[in-house]
Amino acid sequence: MLKNSELFFRAALKFQNERQHISEEYENAMKGLESTKGSEYYKAETDRLKKERDNRLSALKQSSGADMLSTIETMRKTATQRATIAPTDEQVRILQVLKMRDNVTERELTEAAKSLENCPLGLSVIQEIANKNGVIRNFKRLYKGDKMPSEFASSALDTLEYETKDFLAYDTKRTARIAAQYQSNRYGQDESRPLPKRALFDEKADCFKSLGITPDNLDGFIAAVDGE
């Protein structure tokens, strides 16, 4: 039986490849009409081809999107079954002292986080304290365990879901779309430079990396969502 991460990867790979195939067929058909530009035939055919492409992409997004997003929900259920690691008495005292302080520095939070590197729940509290004190840093990344705990897997799955929805909606890079929108707002739309496509993947690691799961967290993430 396939694991959750493998099911997700296969659905994402299938969607990526089929979307690319549909787009390439459309682009090739459009090139074949270039000699008829300006004619009524050209307009009718390009309208037909665009409608056909859009319908195929819509159906693909609906089917693949349902598969990918339902797998993410299954991942959530699997990850939440992982037991929470409670902080020791000494770690609890450290957290209590920090909570009592009106101002906590990044250095103090870093030192405290080092003593909580085996306790994801404690690191989550450190993160909350950091947020309240305006310290911008991801203290959860200091966790040293080999399996991503449920406290962190939930956040990683939020990222995966957000990136997956963007992946389903666009085959272009988000950064390029943002830059193009800025360009359009300030200087007018420039259609002479098409938006760059997303980099294609054919390996599981590259798939998850493109959807927000960093390589240093991948093994622990997969262990959490597969229930290993």
C-alpha positions in Angstrom: 0.0 0.0 0.0 1.4 3.4 -1.0 2.2 5.9 1.8 0.6 9.3 2.0 3.7 11.2 0.7 4.0 8.9 -2.3 0.3 9.2 -3.1 0.6 13.0 -3.0 3.8 13.0 -5.1 2.3 10.8 -7.8 -0.8 13.0 -8.0 1.3 16.1 -8.2 3.5 14.6 -10.9 0.6 13.4 -12.9 -1.0 16.9 -12.8 2.2 18.6 -13.7 2.9 16.4 -16.7 -0.7 16.5 -18.0 -0.9 20.2 -17.6 2.3 20.6 -19.6 1.0 18.3 -22.3 -2.3 20.2 -22.7 -0.4 23.5 -22.8 2.1 22.2 -25.4 -0.7 20.9 -27.6 -2.4 24.3 -27.5 0.8 26.2 -28.2 1.6 24.0 -31.2 -1.9 24.3 -32.6 -1.7 28.1 -32.3 1.7 28.1 -34.1 0.0 26.1 -36.9 -2.5 29.0 -37.4 0.1 31.8 -37.7 -0.2 31.9 -41.5 -3.9 32.7 -41.2 -3.6 35.6 -38.9 -6.1 38.4 -39.5 -8.7 36.2 -41.0 -12.1 35.2 -39.6 -10.9 31.6 -39.7 -8.0 32.5 -37.4 -10.2 34.2 -34.9 -12.7 31.4 -34.8 -10.0 28.7 -34.5 -8.0 30.5 -31.8 -11.2 31.0 -29.8 -12.1 27.3 -30.2 -8.6 26.2 -29.2 -8.5 28.4 -26.2 -11.9 27.3 -25.0 -10.9 23.6 -25.5 -7.6 24.1 -23.6 -9.4 25.9 -20.7 -12.0 23.2 -20.4 -9.3 20.5 -20.3 -7.3 22.4 -17.7 -10.4 23.0 -15.6 -11.3 19.3 -15.6 -7.7 18.4 -14.8 -7.5 20.8 -11.9 -10.7 19.6 -10.5 -9.7 15.9 -10.5 -6.1 16.3 -9.5 -6.9 19.0 -7.0 -9.4 16.8 -5.2 -6.8 14.0 -5.0 -4.0 16.2 -3.7 -6.0 18.1 -1.2 -7.7 15.0 0.1 -4.3 13.4 0.6 -3.2 16.5 2.6 -6.2 16.0 4.9 -5.2 12.4 5.4 -1.7 13.5 6.2 -3.1 15.8 8.8 -5.0 13.0 10.5 -1.9 10.8 10.5 0.4 13.5 11.8 -1.9 14.4 14.7 -1.7 10.9 16.0 1.9 11.4 16.9 2.3 11.8 20.7 3.2 15.2 22.1 6.5 15.3 24.0 6.0 17.1 27.3 8.7 19.4 28.7 10.7 18.4 31.7 10.3 20.2 35.1 13.4 22.2 34.4 12.2 23.2 30.9 8.9 24.2 32.3 10.7 26.5 34.8 12.6 28.1 31.9 9.4 28.8 30.0 7.7 30.2 33.1 10.5 32.7 33.7 10.4 33.9 30.1 6.7 34.3 30.2 6.9 36.5 33.3 9.4 38.9 31.6 8.1 42.0 30.0 11.0 42.1 27.5 12.9 39.1 26.2 15.9 39.4 23.8 16.6 37.2 20.8 19.8 36.0 22.5 17.9 34.9 25.6 15.3 33.1 23.5 18.1 31.4 21.5 19.8 30.1 24.7 16.4 28.9 26.0 15.6 27.2 22.7 18.9 25.3 22.8 17.8 23.7 26.1 14.5 22.8 24.5 15.8 21.3 21.3 14.3 17.9 22.1 10.8 19.4 23.0 8.7 20.7 20.2 6.0 21.9 22.5 8.5 24.0 24.4 9.9 25.4 21.2 6.4 26.3 20.1 6.0 28.3 23.4 9.4 30.0 22.7 8.0 30.9 19.3 5.0 32.5 20.8 7.1 34.5 23.2 9.3 35.6 20.3 6.3 36.8 18.4 5.0 38.8 21.3 8.4 40.4 21.7 8.8 41.3 18.0 11.7 38.8 17.5 11.5 37.6 13.9 13.0 34.1 13.8 11.8 30.6 13.4 12.8 28.9 16.7 11.0 25.7 15.7 13.8 25.0 13.3 16.1 24.3 16.3 14.3 21.0 17.0 16.9 18.2 16.8 14.6 15.2 16.7 14.6 12.9 13.7 10.8 12.8 13.3 8.8 15.9 12.8 6.3 16.2 15.7 2.6 16.9 15.2 3.1 20.5 16.5 5.4 21.3 13.5 3.8 19.0 11.0 0.6 21.0 11.2 2.4 24.2 10.2 4.3 22.4 7.4 1.0 21.0 6.1 -0.5 24.5 6.1 2.3 25.6 3.9 1.9 22.6 1.7 -1.8 23.2 1.2 -1.2 26.9 0.4 1.5 26.1 -2.1 -0.5 23.2 -3.6 -3.5 25.5 -4.3 -1.1 28.0 -6.0 0.4 25.1 -8.0 -3.0 24.0 -9.2 -4.0 27.5 -10.2 -0.8 28.7 -12.0 2.0 27.0 -13.9 4.1 30.1 -13.6 6.4 31.3 -10.7 4.7 33.3 -8.0 7.6 35.8 -7.7 7.4 36.4 -11.5 3.7 37.0 -11.3 4.1 39.5 -8.4 6.8 41.3 -10.3 4.7 41.5 -13.5 1.8 42.8 -11.5 4.0 45.5 -10.0 5.3 46.4 -13.5 1.7 46.6 -14.8 0.5 48.8 -11.9 3.4 51.3 -12.3 4.3 51.2 -15.9 1.6 49.4 -17.8 1.3 45.8 -18.9 4.2 44.3 -20.8 3.1 41.2 -22.8 6.4 41.0 -24.7 8.0 38.9 -22.0 6.0 35.8 -21.0 6.1 34.7 -17.4 8.6 32.0 -16.7 7.2 28.5 -16.0 7.7 26.6 -12.8 10.7 24.3 -12.8 9.5 20.7 -13.6 10.2 18.0 -11.1 10.4 14.2 -11.4 11.6 13.3 -8.0 9.7 13.3 -4.7 12.2 15.6 -2.9 12.0 18.2 -5.7 8.2 18.0 -5.7 8.0 18.8 -2.0 10.7 21.4 -2.2 8.7 23.3 -4.9 5.7 23.2 -2.6 7.4 24.6 0.5 8.9 21.6 2.4 12.6 22.4 2.7 15.1 19.5 2.2 16.4 19.7 5.8 12.8 19.0 7.0 11.7 16.5 4.4 12.6 13.3 6.1 11.0 14.3 9.3 7.9 15.6 7.5 7.5 12.3 5.5 7.9 10.3 8.7 5.1 12.4 10.4 2.6 12.3 7.5 3.2 8.6 6.7 3.0 7.6 10.3 6.4 5.9 10.4 
